[in-house]
Amino acid sequence: MSDNPTFGDSEFFDDDGKMPWEAAAIDAIRNATSGIKFDEVRASIYLMSAVDYRWDAVREEFSDQYSLRDRLIEIGEDEWSNHAPIGWDGEVYKPMVEGYVEDALDDLDIEGFFARIAEPEQGDQLVAASELLTPGAGLILQIDLGEINTELVRYLAAHPEKMRDLDPRKFEELVAELFRDKGYDVELTPRSKDGGLDIRVFHKSALGRFLTLVECKRYSERERVGVSIVRGLYGVVNMRNATSGLIATTSFFTKGAKSEQQQVKERLHLADFEELKGWLVSYRGARR
């Protein structure tokens, strides 16, 4: 008979053969890793970990796989100790969670992430983004218009999906800078908005001065710009007597939106994610 029969009693094992404290530790590790965010710009990983008996959550930043591993082991061991019974000798059943942490890190390819974002050799670096952006900026890209320079736009050209992480206002500023780079005079509307209008683009030629009203939609990949937005901007174009209008989005347009635009294609243009990628690639970084 075991010195501590409760440890060997079948009622203490779950359907997977895990003891309750072991299962609790595994769940804690899984919960922690399920909220992991990868930040290529800052070369970091963000972990949402629970504290104060799960009432409050804090975000922790890790710049290498080893410190992240140690933190996950700590989370697992804490949960193990909170649920494990005390043995006859007064000690808590010894936590053994390293293997579960290693499995979680392998599933997420944490080692591969840090290998991919390792700093390149001097001269080969695409963008010194970690010096330009605030902590966590790879997730939200909190940048000022003055910091949207050639190197940063080149980075976005290589990683265009990062445009979707921009704050909506910062996306407007990026689009404005791309128009400015093409030689247009650009005016951003106030943050309070102007009837759905985000940017005024002016172009002078021998035929006169032309005004394009631009509306920006920083959407996720799955979210589409619909027909109501196309109709709304066209109405503003007519009301303001503008030359044309343009909708720029980090996503795509619905079939109805594209069909509506085709009816007024001389005065309304659509720039989806693929077109914006081309703008980023052709950016020259000219300052005017």
Phi, psi and omega in degrees: 000144181292149176298331177230088189298338181295328180293332183261354182291129185298337182290348180272357181255144176272188184296336180267007179079017180260142173287154185303319180290329176291315179297322179295320179295318179298316179298320180296319179293317179296318179297319181293317183283338180293337180259013182294138176241134180263127182240096183289329182293313180273359182054047184221165173238137180251133183239126174270112181242145183268142177225175179051052178056040173073009179279328182237146178239140178233153178259128179246143182251136180230131182256005175206159185289336185285318177293325176294317179300314181298322180292320179293323176298318179299316179299314180295317181293323178298316181292321177302311183294328180292336185250340185286144177285164177268130181286178180298334181273004178086000181260147175287142177308122191303126178294141176220088187240356185305318182297321179292323177295315179300319179298318180296319180293323178294318180299325181271355182054050181297318179299318179295323179299310182292332176291322182290326185260012177301139184300133178288171178295153179304131180100338179259358186290131180285317183202134177276059188295326181296338178270337183271331190250153179283162178306134182084002186290340176294340178270324184237353176047061179279091183234149176273157181302322180297340181267358176278083183254183184303318184293319180291318178295325176297322177297315179295328177296324178280336180227064187299335179298340179293342176301330182287347177270352180293145166300142182309321179293322179292327176295319177301317181294324177296313180299319178300318180294323178294322175293318179300321180296333179279357176103006180272155169275131188235141177226119176277136176285161178301159181299337181288357179076169182216070179064037180088355181271132183250321186221141170251127180244123182251139179224127179256141175211181179296340182271351180135194181251128185245145181239126174246128177264128186245131173245131184252136178232102178273094185249161172287168184299324185276342182275130183251149175277123186265179185295329182297325179289321177298313180295321181297314180293322179298323177296320179293319178303314179292318183295324181269001182056038179281160179290316182200175177225158180214137175249122178249130182220150175277001179243224182221175182253148176289164179299321179294322179296317180292324178293319179296319180296325181297335180285340181227037190295342177285340184238356181219130184234152181239130177237105181268188183305317182295321179291320178298325175302319178295322177298319180296317182295324184272000181300132182256343180077020181290138178251128183238000000 
